[in-house]
Structure formats: structure tokens, C-alpha cells
Amino acid sequence: MTTENTPLSSQIERNIADLRMLANAEYRKPASTRIIAIANQKGGVGKTTSAVNLAAGLAMGGLSVLVIDADAQGNASSALGVAHPVGTPSTYDVMIGGAELEDVLQPCPDVEGILVCPATIDLSGAEIELVDVPGRESRLKAALSRYVAAHHEIDIILIDCPPSLGLVTLNVMVAADEVLIPIQAEYYALEGLSQLWNTVERVGASMNPGLRVSGMLLTMSDKRTRLSEEVESEVRAHFPHHTFETVIPRSVRISEAPSYAQTAITYDPRNVGAIAYRKAALELCDRLAAAL
């Protein structure tokens, strides 16, 4: 029989307290548009999930957000309810075809305050096509610079990177102000991280001065297991100032949401995963404000 002292009851109480806190929280806007790459060359660590849910959390906090889907799979576009069949004006057209960013943007139908630059399967050929394009590594930066110059109302631009360190990701790194790395709370969490870190440093040194890793977000954590606790401790020990206090738990609702073309936050707002992403969005705002 369930009592008030059971873990389930405690979780419900925490969720209610968190929802009250979030309802009264101040989501501070950056002084100027910030461009954040969501990157990790490992697949399945929660890049896209983090990008779309952070976007939803930020928009619900009153910020104006642009999400650029730079992954040919187009999962971020799907999760935000934006149509992206073959032929849809997309990130590919911006990077390869010379299209202006504002001409390919679509509003997110479920969350006011989010614009989306969708991705289509066409982007899968960009790695090859960019090889012979003049200024190949700065195509996205040029398009973003023109857009931001004309749209100062955009507070944060989140770019969902593909799970690789190719030319598309390089374009994102050159365009971004900072990199946020989702890290799955599992055994190989830090594997390959040094390669990504070195890539960020090289791009920052040669093509985008000031680029830095600004944060690491632990995802898919299961507090019931010792492994998740050990991984979290290890990540915090290695990167104490970069690791978000907020940890994203493993949640069935987070996994289900994309199949309904929604973020976890719109699919089940009271779910522990949705609440965690809203808290992470609030923490992101505080981190951006503190970095100024």
C-alpha cells in the first residue's frame, strides 16, 4: 500500500515543488544573440532530445529561440512538429544553395517563440558537396551573421549537430559561440570526449576565436543504479565547472514524445524528464548571464 513516505510520493512532491519554482522563475535573456552547438560525435547520447527540449524550456520561459537542424536524419525537425520531406527548403539550401536563413524557417506549431530551420535527407550529401565550395567551413556562419544582424530579437540559437566531426559539424563549430555537450550516464560516457574537446580547441584557435565548451549535460541517468552515480561523479570530478547541476533522468515519456512529433515538455509537462529539461533551460540562462 502506498504511503506518504514512499519514493513515488516523494517524487510527486518534488515535481510539484519544481513546477511551482519554474512558474515563478526568471529566465534571463542574454545581452545579445547566443549561438550554441549541441554536439557529441557519439550517437544516442541525447543531442537532439536535449536541443528540442531546451528550446521548448527556453521559449516557455519567454525567450525567442531558433533551432537549426544540422542532422540529415531531421529528428529535431520532427520533434518540433515541422514538416521536412524531400524538397523542403532546409539547412542544406542554406549551406549549399546559398538560400537566406529567413526564407527556410518554419514556426514550431506547439511552442510559441520557436523558429526551426529544418533538415532533410539532402543534407546527407553535404559532406561531399562542401569539399569544393569556396569558404566551405564558414557557409553557415555567413548565413547566421546576416540573419542575426537583421533579427536582434532572437535570444538563443541552438544547433543540433550530426553524430560526426565532418564538414557539417565544422560549419556549426565555426558559426557557434559555444558548445554544449550532452553526456549519457553510461559506462563509455567519456569515450571520445577528448577528441571532441580537441576539435573545439582547434576550431577556436584557427577559425573561430573564443569558441569554447561552455557546458556538459548529463542525460539518461538512472538514479537507481550505482553506475549512473559513478558516471556522474566521474564527469563532475573531471569537469566541475562545466557540468550542469541539473541531470536529465531516463524517462519513457522522453522516449515516447518524438513519435507524437512533440518535445517531452509539450507531450507530458508534469513528467520528471520534462521538468528536468525546463530546469536545465533555466540553468542555461543563468550560465549565459554569469559568463558575461
C-alpha positions as CSV (number, residue, x, y, z in Angstrom):
1,M,0.0,0.0,0.0
2,T,1.4,3.4,-1.0
3,T,2.1,5.8,1.9
4,E,3.2,9.4,2.0
5,N,6.8,8.3,2.7
6,T,7.2,6.1,-0.4
7,P,9.7,7.1,-3.1
8,L,6.8,7.6,-5.5
9,S,5.1,10.1,-3.2
10,S,8.4,11.9,-2.6
11,Q,8.9,12.2,-6.4
12,I,5.4,13.6,-6.9
13,E,6.1,16.2,-4.1
14,R,9.4,17.2,-5.8
15,N,7.7,17.5,-9.2
16,I,5.0,19.8,-7.7
17,A,7.7,21.9,-5.9
18,D,9.7,22.1,-9.1
19,L,6.7,23.2,-11.2
20,R,5.9,25.9,-8.7
21,M,9.6,27.1,-8.8
22,L,9.6,27.1,-12.6
23,A,6.3,29.0,-12.8
24,N,7.9,31.9,-10.8
25,A,11.4,31.6,-12.2
26,E,13.1,34.5,-14.2
27,Y,14.6,33.3,-17.4
28,R,17.2,35.9,-18.0
29,K,17.8,36.9,-21.6
30,P,21.4,37.2,-22.9
31,A,22.5,40.7,-23.9
32,S,22.9,39.6,-27.5
33,T,22.1,36.5,-29.5
34,R,24.0,33.5,-28.4
35,I,24.7,30.6,-30.8
36,I,25.1,27.2,-29.1
37,A,26.1,24.0,-30.8
38,I,24.7,20.8,-29.2
39,A,27.4,18.4,-30.1
40,N,28.8,14.9,-29.4
41,Q,30.2,12.6,-32.1
42,K,28.7,9.6,-30.2
43,G,25.2,8.8,-31.3
44,G,22.4,8.1,-28.9
45,V,23.5,10.4,-26.1
46,G,20.6,12.8,-26.2
47,K,21.8,15.5,-28.6
48,T,18.5,16.0,-30.4
49,T,16.4,15.4,-27.4
50,S,18.4,18.0,-25.5
51,A,18.2,20.5,-28.3
52,V,14.5,20.4,-28.8
53,N,13.6,20.3,-25.1
54,L,16.0,23.0,-24.1
55,A,14.4,25.1,-26.9
56,A,10.9,24.4,-25.5
57,G,12.0,25.2,-22.0
58,L,13.6,28.5,-23.1
59,A,10.6,29.5,-25.1
60,M,8.3,28.7,-22.3
61,G,10.5,31.0,-20.2
62,G,9.9,33.9,-22.5
63,L,12.9,33.7,-24.8
64,S,12.9,33.8,-28.6
65,V,14.6,30.7,-29.8
66,L,15.9,29.5,-33.2
67,V,16.6,25.8,-33.7
68,I,18.8,24.8,-36.6
69,D,18.6,21.1,-37.5
70,A,22.0,20.2,-38.9
71,D,21.5,16.4,-38.9
72,A,20.3,14.8,-42.1
73,Q,18.0,12.5,-40.1
74,G,15.9,15.5,-39.3
75,N,14.9,14.3,-35.9
76,A,14.9,17.7,-34.4
77,S,12.5,18.9,-37.1
78,S,10.2,16.0,-36.4
79,A,10.2,16.5,-32.7
80,L,9.3,20.2,-33.1
81,G,6.4,19.3,-35.4
82,V,7.9,20.8,-38.6
83,A,7.4,19.2,-41.9
84,H,10.6,18.3,-43.7
85,P,10.0,16.0,-46.7
86,V,12.5,15.9,-49.6
87,G,12.5,19.3,-51.3
88,T,11.6,21.3,-48.2
89,P,13.8,24.4,-48.0
90,S,16.2,23.5,-45.4
91,T,19.7,23.7,-43.8
92,Y,21.0,22.1,-46.9
93,D,19.8,25.0,-49.0
94,V,21.4,27.5,-46.6
95,M,24.8,25.8,-46.6
96,I,24.9,24.6,-50.2
97,G,22.4,26.5,-52.2
98,G,23.0,30.0,-50.8
99,A,19.5,30.4,-49.5
100,E,18.9,33.0,-46.9
101,L,18.0,31.6,-43.5
102,E,14.8,33.6,-43.0
103,D,13.5,32.0,-46.2
104,V,13.6,28.5,-44.9
105,L,12.4,29.0,-41.3
106,Q,9.2,27.5,-40.0
107,P,7.4,28.2,-36.7
108,C,7.1,25.4,-34.2
109,P,3.3,24.7,-34.1
110,D,3.2,23.6,-30.4
111,V,5.5,26.2,-28.7
112,E,5.3,29.9,-29.4
113,G,8.6,31.5,-29.6
114,I,10.5,28.8,-31.5
115,L,11.6,29.0,-35.2
116,V,13.0,26.0,-36.9
117,C,15.4,25.6,-39.8
118,P,14.6,22.0,-40.8
119,A,16.9,19.3,-42.2
120,T,16.1,16.9,-45.0
121,I,17.9,13.9,-46.3
122,D,19.6,16.2,-48.8
123,L,21.9,17.2,-46.1
124,S,23.5,13.8,-46.1
125,G,25.4,14.7,-49.3
126,A,26.7,18.0,-47.9
127,E,29.9,16.5,-46.7
128,I,30.9,15.7,-50.3
129,E,29.4,18.8,-51.9
130,L,31.1,21.2,-49.4
131,V,34.6,19.9,-50.3
132,D,34.8,22.1,-53.5
133,V,32.7,25.0,-52.2
134,P,34.6,28.3,-51.6
135,G,34.7,29.1,-47.9
136,R,33.3,25.7,-47.2
137,E,33.8,25.8,-43.4
138,S,32.0,29.2,-42.9
139,R,28.9,28.9,-45.1
140,L,26.6,28.5,-42.1
141,K,28.4,31.3,-40.2
142,A,27.9,33.7,-43.0
143,A,24.2,32.9,-43.3
144,L,23.7,33.2,-39.5
145,S,25.6,36.5,-39.3
146,R,23.3,38.0,-41.9
147,Y,20.2,36.7,-40.2
148,V,21.2,37.8,-36.7
149,A,22.1,41.3,-37.9
150,A,18.5,41.7,-39.1
151,H,16.8,39.9,-36.2
152,H,18.1,41.1,-32.9
153,E,15.0,39.7,-31.2
154,I,16.4,36.2,-31.3
155,D,17.9,35.4,-27.9
156,I,19.4,31.9,-28.4
157,I,20.2,29.8,-31.4
158,L,20.5,26.1,-30.8
159,I,22.1,23.9,-33.5
160,D,21.6,20.2,-33.4
161,C,24.8,18.6,-34.8
162,P,25.1,15.3,-36.6
163,P,26.9,12.5,-34.7
164,S,30.2,13.1,-36.5
165,L,33.1,15.6,-36.8
166,G,32.8,16.2,-40.5
167,L,32.3,19.4,-42.6
168,V,28.8,19.9,-41.4
169,T,29.8,19.9,-37.8
170,L,32.8,22.0,-38.6
171,N,30.4,24.6,-40.1
172,V,28.4,24.6,-36.9
173,M,31.5,25.0,-34.8
174,V,32.7,27.9,-36.9
175,A,29.3,29.6,-36.5
176,A,28.8,28.9,-32.8
177,D,29.8,31.0,-29.8
178,E,29.9,27.9,-27.6
179,V,29.4,24.1,-27.4
180,L,27.1,22.2,-25.1
181,I,27.9,18.5,-24.8
182,P,25.2,16.0,-23.8
183,I,26.8,13.1,-22.0
184,Q,24.9,9.8,-21.4
185,A,25.3,8.5,-17.9
186,E,26.7,5.2,-19.0
187,Y,30.0,3.3,-18.9
188,Y,31.6,4.8,-22.0
189,A,30.5,8.4,-21.2
190,L,33.9,10.0,-21.5
191,E,35.0,7.9,-24.5
192,G,35.8,10.2,-27.5
193,L,35.2,13.3,-25.4
194,S,38.9,14.3,-25.7
195,Q,38.6,14.2,-29.5
196,L,35.6,16.5,-29.4
197,W,37.3,18.8,-26.9
198,N,40.4,19.0,-29.1
199,T,38.3,19.7,-32.2
200,V,36.6,22.6,-30.3
201,E,40.0,24.0,-29.3
202,R,41.4,23.7,-32.8
203,V,38.5,25.5,-34.4
204,G,38.7,28.1,-31.7
205,A,42.4,28.6,-32.3
206,S,42.2,28.8,-36.1
207,M,38.7,29.6,-37.4
208,N,36.5,30.9,-34.6
209,P,38.4,32.7,-31.8
210,G,36.6,32.4,-28.5
211,L,34.8,29.2,-29.2
212,R,34.6,27.1,-26.1
213,V,32.9,24.2,-24.4
214,S,30.5,26.0,-22.1
215,G,28.6,23.1,-20.6
216,M,28.0,19.4,-20.2
217,L,24.6,18.0,-19.6
218,L,24.2,14.5,-18.1
219,T,21.4,12.6,-19.8
220,M,19.6,9.3,-19.4
221,S,20.6,9.0,-15.8
222,D,19.0,6.2,-13.6
223,K,19.5,7.1,-10.0
224,R,18.5,3.6,-9.0
225,T,21.8,2.2,-10.4
226,R,25.3,2.6,-9.0
227,L,26.6,3.0,-12.5
228,S,24.8,6.3,-13.1
229,E,26.0,7.7,-9.8
230,E,29.6,6.7,-10.6
231,V,29.5,8.2,-14.1
232,E,28.0,11.4,-12.7
233,S,30.7,11.6,-10.1
234,E,33.4,11.0,-12.7
235,V,32.2,13.6,-15.0
236,R,31.9,16.2,-12.2
237,A,35.4,15.3,-11.0
238,H,36.8,15.9,-14.5
239,F,34.7,18.9,-15.4
240,P,33.4,20.5,-12.2
241,H,32.7,23.9,-13.7
242,H,31.3,22.7,-17.0
243,T,28.8,20.1,-15.7
244,F,25.2,21.3,-15.3
245,E,23.7,20.8,-11.8
246,T,20.6,19.5,-13.5
247,V,20.7,15.9,-14.5
248,I,18.2,14.5,-17.1
249,P,16.7,11.2,-15.9
250,R,15.9,8.2,-18.1
251,S,12.2,8.5,-18.9
252,V,9.8,6.6,-21.0
253,R,7.9,9.8,-21.7
254,I,11.1,11.5,-23.1
255,S,11.4,8.5,-25.5
256,E,7.8,8.5,-26.5
257,A,7.4,12.2,-27.3
258,P,9.2,12.2,-30.7
259,S,6.8,9.6,-32.1
260,Y,4.0,12.1,-31.5
261,A,6.0,14.9,-33.1
262,Q,6.4,16.7,-29.8
263,T,9.0,17.5,-27.2
264,A,8.8,15.9,-23.8
265,I,7.8,19.2,-22.4
266,T,4.7,19.5,-24.6
267,Y,3.9,15.8,-24.6
268,D,3.8,15.4,-20.8
269,P,4.6,18.7,-19.0
270,R,4.4,17.1,-15.5
271,N,6.7,14.2,-16.2
272,V,10.0,14.2,-14.3
273,G,12.0,14.3,-17.6
274,A,10.1,17.3,-18.9
275,I,10.6,19.2,-15.6
276,A,14.3,18.3,-15.7
277,Y,14.7,19.9,-19.1
278,R,12.9,23.0,-18.1
279,K,15.2,23.3,-15.1
280,A,18.2,22.7,-17.4
281,A,16.9,25.6,-19.7
282,L,16.7,27.8,-16.6
283,E,20.2,26.8,-15.6
284,L,21.4,27.5,-19.2
285,C,20.1,31.1,-18.9
286,D,21.8,31.6,-15.6
287,R,25.1,30.2,-17.0
288,L,24.9,32.5,-20.0
289,A,24.3,35.5,-17.8
290,A,27.2,34.5,-15.5
291,A,29.6,34.2,-18.4
292,L,29.1,37.8,-19.5
